Amino acid sequence: MVIGALINASGFLLLSRLNAHSSYWQMLPAFTLIPLGLGIGVPAMTTAVLAHVDKARSGVATGVLNDARQAAGAMRVAVFGALAGVASAQIVTGLSHAAIISCTLLLTAATLALCGMRVPR
């Protein structure tokens, strides 16, 4: 989860550095790292959740996890849209602010996940 969140955060950090004149090639690293981080982090998160619940409750646990992910995704779209604004001059600035907020939240999540990890003996 930590590695996935850090990769994801680096993608959002790159995204925050884009401007209205950025080329596709300048956007490509950010748009590659963001889903890569999700692809690494989400299976680890699912495994961690399922490892800490009784097998009889695994269906409920995965349902709650997926609901939380869906709700967070909907909120992310709403926040990005609100920060982007309606004027075209605000879109790049708003998306840059949203990317910085996302990067900060992902770094916080990585720190919390790292603090919650158990060191094997």
N, CA and C of each residue as an Amber inpcrd file, in Angstrom:
protein
   363
   0.8290000  -1.1890000   0.0000000   0.0000000   0.0000000   0.0000000
   0.8690000   1.2470000   0.0000000   1.9450000   1.1930000   0.7640000
   2.8350000   2.3490000   0.8800000   3.4600000   2.6620000  -0.4740000
   3.9890000   1.6410000  -1.1370000   4.6300000   1.8660000  -2.4390000
   3.6170000   2.3800000  -3.4540000   2.4240000   1.7900000  -3.4640000
   1.3770000   2.2520000  -4.3790000   1.0000000   3.7070000  -4.1320000
   0.8510000   4.0800000  -2.8670000   0.4980000   5.4690000  -2.5390000
   1.6190000   6.4250000  -2.9290000   2.8640000   6.0220000  -2.7390000
   3.9860000   6.8850000  -3.1110000   4.0950000   7.0580000  -4.6250000
   3.8800000   5.9830000  -5.3660000   3.8810000   6.0850000  -6.8350000
   2.7350000   6.9760000  -7.2890000   1.5640000   6.7580000  -6.7000000
   0.3860000   7.5700000  -7.0230000   0.6420000   9.0410000  -6.7140000
   1.2320000   9.3140000  -5.5400000   1.5310000  10.7010000  -5.1520000
   2.5190000  11.3360000  -6.1210000   3.5020000  10.5640000  -6.5770000
   4.4630000  11.1320000  -7.5300000   3.7730000  11.4760000  -8.8480000
   2.7990000  10.6750000  -9.2500000   2.0270000  10.9950000 -10.4510000
   1.2410000  12.2850000 -10.2860000   0.6110000  12.4640000  -9.1300000
  -0.1340000  13.7010000  -8.8890000   0.8000000  14.9000000  -8.7660000
   1.9990000  14.6900000  -8.2210000   2.9720000  15.7810000  -8.1540000
   3.3660000  16.2170000  -9.5640000   3.6180000  15.2560000 -10.4440000
   3.9170000  15.5970000 -11.8400000   2.7300000  16.2870000 -12.4970000
   1.5360000  15.8370000 -12.1910000   0.3250000  16.4390000 -12.7470000
   0.1910000  17.8970000 -12.3140000   0.5900000  18.1970000 -11.0880000
   0.4730000  19.5680000 -10.5860000   1.4280000  20.5330000 -11.2860000
   2.4550000  20.0120000 -11.9340000   3.4490000  20.8510000 -12.5930000
   3.0870000  21.1830000 -14.0400000   1.9900000  20.6110000 -14.5420000
   1.5740000  20.8680000 -15.9180000   0.9350000  22.2420000 -16.0420000
   0.9580000  22.7840000 -17.2440000   0.2910000  24.0560000 -17.4930000
  -0.5540000  23.9350000 -18.7580000  -1.1780000  25.0150000 -19.1560000
  -2.0920000  24.9980000 -20.2930000  -1.3750000  24.6700000 -21.6050000
  -0.0670000  24.8160000 -21.6380000   0.6830000  24.5730000 -22.8650000
   1.4780000  23.2710000 -22.8230000   1.2200000  22.4370000 -21.8380000
   1.9280000  21.1650000 -21.7160000   1.5500000  20.2420000 -22.8710000
   2.5430000  19.5370000 -23.3780000   2.2840000  18.6050000 -24.4700000
   1.8040000  17.2700000 -23.9090000   1.3340000  16.4290000 -24.8070000
   0.8990000  15.0920000 -24.4210000   2.0460000  14.3410000 -23.7620000
   3.2390000  14.4730000 -24.2970000   4.4040000  13.7610000 -23.7680000
   4.7640000  14.2240000 -22.3680000   4.4680000  15.4680000 -22.0400000
   4.7050000  15.9580000 -20.6770000   3.6500000  15.4180000 -19.7140000
   2.4520000  15.1360000 -20.2200000   1.3760000  14.5930000 -19.3890000
   1.5080000  13.0890000 -19.1770000   2.1260000  12.4100000 -20.1240000
   2.1810000  10.9520000 -20.1070000   2.7660000  10.3540000 -18.8320000
   3.8850000  10.8630000 -18.2820000   4.3950000  10.2530000 -17.0440000
   3.3930000  10.3040000 -15.8850000   2.7310000  11.4390000 -15.7200000
   1.7440000  11.5570000 -14.6380000   0.5850000  10.5980000 -14.8580000
   0.1000000  10.5270000 -16.0970000  -1.0400000   9.6690000 -16.3900000
  -0.6490000   8.1920000 -16.4660000   0.6130000   7.8900000 -16.3870000
   1.0780000   6.5070000 -16.2830000   1.2590000   6.1270000 -14.8150000
   1.8300000   7.0370000 -14.0340000   2.1080000   6.7370000 -12.6240000
   0.8470000   6.6300000 -11.7770000  -0.1520000   7.4440000 -12.0470000
  -1.3640000   7.4470000 -11.2150000  -2.0670000   6.0800000 -11.2470000
  -2.3910000   5.5320000 -12.4220000  -3.0260000   4.2050000 -12.3920000
  -2.0750000   3.0880000 -11.9580000  -0.7730000   3.2590000 -12.2050000
   0.1880000   2.2610000 -11.7400000   0.1700000   2.1760000 -10.2140000
   0.1500000   3.3350000  -9.5620000   0.0770000   3.3600000  -8.1040000
  -1.2000000   2.7310000  -7.5880000  -2.3100000   3.0020000  -8.2660000
  -3.5780000   2.3840000  -7.8720000  -3.5210000   0.8770000  -8.0600000
  -2.9410000   0.4410000  -9.1540000  -2.8440000  -0.9870000  -9.4320000
  -1.9930000  -1.7350000  -8.4190000  -1.0310000  -1.0480000  -7.8330000
  -0.1950000  -1.6660000  -6.8060000  -0.8580000  -1.5650000  -5.4320000
  -1.4710000  -0.4350000  -5.1530000  -2.0210000  -0.1860000  -3.8220000
  -3.3280000  -0.8840000  -3.5050000  -4.2320000  -0.9460000  -4.4630000
  -5.5650000  -1.4890000  -4.1930000  -5.5330000  -2.9860000  -3.8590000
  -4.8170000  -3.8210000  -4.6040000  -4.7650000  -5.2380000  -4.1950000
  -4.1400000  -5.4260000  -2.8120000  -3.1280000  -4.6350000  -2.4960000
  -2.5140000  -4.7320000  -1.1640000  -3.5050000  -4.3080000  -0.0850000
  -4.2940000  -3.2820000  -0.3810000  -5.3000000  -2.8270000   0.5790000
  -6.3730000  -3.9060000   0.7830000  -6.8080000  -4.5150000  -0.2920000
  -7.8080000  -5.5760000  -0.1940000  -7.2600000  -6.7550000   0.6090000
  -6.0210000  -7.1220000   0.3470000  -5.3890000  -8.2090000   1.0940000
  -5.2920000  -7.8850000   2.5740000  -4.9120000  -6.6570000   2.8880000
  -4.7920000  -6.2500000   4.2940000  -6.1440000  -6.3080000   4.9960000
  -7.1860000  -5.8620000   4.3250000  -8.5170000  -5.8900000   4.9310000
  -8.9580000  -7.3320000   5.1610000  -8.7990000  -8.1640000   4.1490000
  -9.2500000  -9.5550000   4.2700000  -8.4250000 -10.3510000   5.2720000
  -7.1910000  -9.9570000   5.4830000  -6.3480000 -10.6640000   6.4610000
  -6.7490000 -10.3540000   7.8960000  -7.5130000  -9.2920000   8.0920000
  -7.8490000  -8.8720000   9.4510000  -9.3200000  -9.0370000   9.8040000
 -10.0630000  -9.7610000   8.9710000 -11.4620000 -10.0270000   9.3100000
 -11.6940000 -11.5320000   9.3120000 -12.7060000 -11.9370000  10.0500000
 -13.1010000 -13.3360000  10.0810000 -13.5800000 -13.7400000   8.6860000
 -13.2920000 -14.9660000   8.2880000 -13.6810000 -15.4320000   6.9520000
 -15.1820000 -15.3340000   6.7100000 -15.9620000 -15.4910000   7.7600000
 -17.4160000 -15.3990000   7.6200000 -17.8540000 -13.9750000   7.2660000
 -17.0320000 -12.9950000   7.5560000 -17.3630000 -11.5870000   7.2910000
 -16.5820000 -11.0200000   6.1060000 -15.8940000 -11.8560000   5.3560000
 -15.0680000 -11.3580000   4.2570000 -15.8950000 -10.6730000   3.1650000
 -17.0870000 -11.1630000   2.9030000 -17.9540000 -10.5220000   1.9140000
 -18.3560000  -9.1260000   2.3340000 -18.7000000  -8.9720000   3.6010000
 -19.0620000  -7.6550000   4.1230000 -17.8560000  -6.7140000   4.0650000
 -16.6860000  -7.2450000   4.4330000 -15.4720000  -6.4180000   4.4440000
 -15.1280000  -5.9210000   3.0450000 -15.1860000  -6.8060000   2.0500000
 -14.8680000  -6.3540000   0.6900000 -15.9390000  -5.4080000   0.1640000
 -17.1810000  -5.6290000   0.5560000 -18.2450000  -4.7010000   0.1570000
 -18.0330000  -3.3130000   0.7230000 -17.6780000  -3.2370000   2.0020000
 -17.4240000  -1.9400000   2.6300000 -16.2060000  -1.2730000   1.9830000
 -15.1660000  -2.0480000   1.7220000 -13.9720000  -1.4980000   1.0740000
 -14.3030000  -0.9400000  -0.3030000 -15.0420000  -1.6960000  -1.0930000
 -15.4060000  -1.2240000  -2.4320000 -16.3300000  -0.0180000  -2.3730000
 -17.2710000   0.0010000  -1.4310000 -18.1340000   1.1720000  -1.2740000
 -17.3200000   2.4070000  -0.9080000 -16.3590000   2.2330000   0.0000000
 -15.5140000   3.3620000   0.3970000 -14.6930000   3.8650000  -0.7880000
 -14.1670000   2.9410000  -1.6000000 -13.4010000   3.3470000  -2.7800000
 -14.2830000   4.0800000  -3.7820000 -15.5040000   3.5990000  -3.9920000
 -16.4250000   4.2470000  -4.9240000 -16.8100000   5.6440000  -4.4380000
 -17.1070000   5.7500000  -3.1360000 -17.4790000   7.0580000  -2.5760000
 -16.3060000   8.0290000  -2.6670000 -15.1030000   7.5520000  -2.3760000
 -13.9220000   8.4220000  -2.4680000 -13.6970000   8.8670000  -3.9130000
 -13.9130000   7.9640000  -4.8540000 -13.7680000   8.3310000  -6.2640000
 -14.7740000   9.3920000  -6.6790000 -16.0170000   9.2620000  -6.2170000
 -17.0410000  10.2640000  -6.5400000 -16.7000000  11.6190000  -5.9190000
 -16.2000000  11.5830000  -4.6710000 -15.8050000  12.8470000  -4.0350000
 -14.6150000  13.4680000  -4.7520000 -13.6760000  12.6270000  -5.2090000
 -12.5120000  13.1360000  -5.9220000 -12.9390000  13.8600000  -7.2020000
 -13.8700000  13.2740000  -7.9460000 -14.3600000  13.9080000  -9.1670000
 -15.0380000  15.2360000  -8.8390000 -15.8340000  15.2530000  -7.7680000
 -16.5240000  16.4830000  -7.3780000 -15.5460000  17.5700000  -6.9490000
 -14.5270000  17.1960000  -6.1820000 -13.5380000  18.1780000  -5.7210000
 -12.7230000  18.7010000  -6.8960000 -12.2840000  17.8010000  -7.7740000
 -11.5440000  18.2510000  -8.9510000 -12.3960000  19.2090000  -9.7750000
 -13.6600000  18.8790000  -9.9700000 -14.5550000  19.7470000 -10.7310000
 -14.7590000  21.0940000 -10.0640000 -14.9240000  21.0940000  -8.7500000
 -15.1290000  22.3560000  -8.0300000 -13.8800000  23.2270000  -8.0770000
 -12.7140000  22.6170000  -7.9400000 -11.4780000  23.3970000  -7.9760000
 -11.1530000  23.8900000  -9.3850000 -11.6010000  23.1480000 -10.3930000
 -11.3200000  23.5650000 -11.7650000 -12.1030000  24.8230000 -12.1360000
 -13.2960000  24.9820000 -11.5780000 -14.0880000  26.1660000 -11.8740000
 -14.7520000  26.0720000 -13.2310000 -15.3760000  27.1670000 -13.6250000
 -16.1060000  27.1730000 -14.8850000 -15.3770000  27.9340000 -15.9840000
 -14.5370000  28.8750000 -15.6210000 -13.7970000  29.6340000 -16.6260000
 -12.5780000  28.8330000 -17.0770000 -12.3140000  28.8580000 -18.3690000
 -11.2070000  28.0570000 -18.8920000  -9.8650000  28.4880000 -18.3120000
  -9.7230000  29.7330000 -17.9040000  -8.4650000  30.1930000 -17.3150000
  -8.2400000  29.5780000 -15.9340000  -9.3060000  29.1680000 -15.2690000
  -9.1980000  28.5980000 -13.9250000  -8.9250000  27.1070000 -13.9310000
  -9.1930000  26.4500000 -15.0340000  -9.1410000  24.9890000 -15.0470000
  -7.7520000  24.4680000 -14.7010000  -6.7200000  24.9740000 -15.3550000
  -5.3720000  24.4610000 -15.1210000  -4.9230000  24.7590000 -13.7010000
  -5.2020000  25.9570000 -13.2100000  -4.8340000  26.3150000 -11.8420000
  -5.5990000  25.4610000 -10.8430000  -6.8870000  25.2930000 -11.0620000
  -7.7040000  24.4750000 -10.1600000  -7.2630000  23.0220000 -10.1400000
  -6.9730000  22.4750000 -11.3040000  -6.5120000  21.0900000 -11.3560000
  -5.1440000  20.9400000 -10.7030000  -4.3080000  21.9570000 -10.8290000
  -3.0050000  21.9210000 -10.1680000  -3.1800000  21.8980000  -8.6570000
  -4.0870000  22.7100000  -8.1390000  -4.3630000  22.7160000  -6.6940000
  -4.9310000  21.3580000  -6.2530000  -5.8300000  20.8090000  -7.0410000
  -6.4140000  19.5130000  -6.7040000  -5.3480000  18.4170000  -6.7170000
  -4.4150000  18.4900000  -7.6580000  -3.3420000  17.4980000  -7.7160000
  -2.4380000  17.6050000  -6.4920000  -2.1650000  18.8200000  -6.0420000
  -1.3400000  19.0070000  -4.8380000  -2.0620000  18.4650000  -3.6080000
  -3.3670000  18.7120000  -3.5160000  -4.1520000  18.1830000  -2.4040000
  -4.1290000  16.6520000  -2.4410000  -4.3080000  16.0750000  -3.6260000
  -4.2750000  14.6160000  -3.7610000  -2.9200000  14.0610000  -3.3560000
  -1.8540000  14.7360000  -3.7760000  -0.5010000  14.3020000  -3.4150000
  -0.3200000  14.3210000  -1.9010000  -0.7870000  15.3770000  -1.2630000
  -0.6800000  15.4930000   0.1950000  -1.4630000  14.3910000   0.9060000
  -2.6690000  14.1280000   0.4430000  -3.4860000  13.0690000   1.0500000
  -2.8530000  11.6900000   0.8530000  -2.2820000  11.4570000  -0.3130000
  -1.6320000  10.1690000  -0.5650000  -0.3850000   9.9970000   0.2850000
   0.3780000  11.0600000   0.4790000   1.5520000  10.9680000   1.3540000
   1.1360000  10.7150000   2.7950000   0.0240000  11.3220000   3.2050000
  -0.5100000  11.0690000   4.5440000  -0.9520000   9.6110000   4.6670000
  -1.6400000   9.1120000   3.6460000  -2.0760000   7.7070000   3.6580000
  -0.8820000   6.7590000   3.6980000   0.1610000   7.0720000   2.9310000
   1.3670000   6.2270000   2.9320000   2.0160000   6.2190000   4.3110000
   2.0560000   7.3860000   4.9480000   2.6390000   7.4750000   6.2940000
   1.8210000   6.6650000   7.2910000   0.5020000   6.7970000   7.2340000
  -0.3570000   6.0400000   8.1430000  -0.2380000   4.5370000   7.8990000
  -0.1730000   4.1390000   6.6350000  -0.0210000   2.7150000   6.3280000
   1.3250000   2.2010000   6.8220000   2.3580000   3.0050000   6.6700000
   3.6850000   2.6070000   7.1350000   3.7140000   2.4810000   8.6540000
   3.0530000   3.4090000   9.3450000   2.9970000   3.3520000  10.8110000
   2.1980000   2.1450000  11.2900000   1.2220000   1.7200000  10.5060000
   0.3810000   0.6090000  10.9090000   0.9340000  -0.7500000  10.5370000
   2.0310000  -0.7690000   9.7810000   2.6250000  -2.0550000   9.3870000
   3.2690000  -2.7420000  10.5720000   3.1170000  -4.0280000  10.6220000
   3.7620000  -4.8260000  11.6620000   5.0610000  -5.3840000  11.1200000
   6.0860000  -5.2620000  11.8960000   7.3780000  -5.7930000  11.4990000
   7.4380000  -7.2650000  11.8980000   7.6940000  -8.1610000  10.9180000
   7.7650000  -9.5890000  11.2680000   8.9810000  -9.8660000  12.1430000
   8.8200000 -10.8150000  13.0430000   9.9270000 -11.1580000  13.9670000
  10.6460000 -12.3850000  13.5030000
